[in-house]
């Protein structure tokens, strides 16, 4: 719903990409990742922690892996 209401919202788009990957909806993940690359072309695995300070390392690690599988560049 957040992506529909605010298609330029980067955190919601990241969540859509990661969620699509985690549930096996690769088409949704790829679509969200394509949109994310337009919105934040400089976003990389290497700088995720700067943009999204998730405190629990286990949550962050799982999210990074999902973003990697969705196609976020290193």
N, C-alpha and C positions, 0 to 999 in steps of 0.2 A: 504494500500500500504506500509506503514511504517513497519508493521509486516512481510510482505513478504520480503522486502528488508533487514530488520535487525530483524530477529526473536528473538534476544537476547536483544532487546531494551525494558527495563522495563516500561518506561512511555507509550510507544505505546501499550504494552500488557495490561497495566492497563486500558487505554482508550478503548481498544477492549472489555475487560470484562464489563466495566461499560456501554458502548454503547450497547452491546448485550442485557444487562439486560433492559436498558431503552426503547429499541425498541421491546422488547418481544422475541428476538431471544435467547432463553435459551441455545440451543446447542452451539451457538457461544460464549456466555458468559462462559459456563462451559469449553469449549475448551481453551479459553484464560486464564481462572483462573487456569486450570491445568498447562498450560505453565508458568504462573506467579509463581506458587508455586515451580516449578523447578528452575526458574531464581532467585527468591528472597524468599527463604523459611522462612525467619524471618519477612517478611512483614505482618503486622497486622493492623486492624482498629485502634488500640491504637497508632501506630507509623506512620500512614499515614501523619500526619501534619509535622513530622520531615523530611520525604523523599520528600514530595510534598507540598511546601509552597504556597498554593492558597490563595490569599489575601481576596477575597470576601467570607465572611462566608456563604452566601446563596448558592453560587456555590460549596463550599467545602462540605457543609452539604448534598447537593443533590448527589455529587459524592460519599461521604462516604456511603450513603444509597444504591446507586447502587452497590458499591463494596461489601457491606454486603449481598445484595440479590444475587450477583454473587457467593458468597461463601467465601469471604475473612474472615479468623478467627478473632475473637475479640482480 
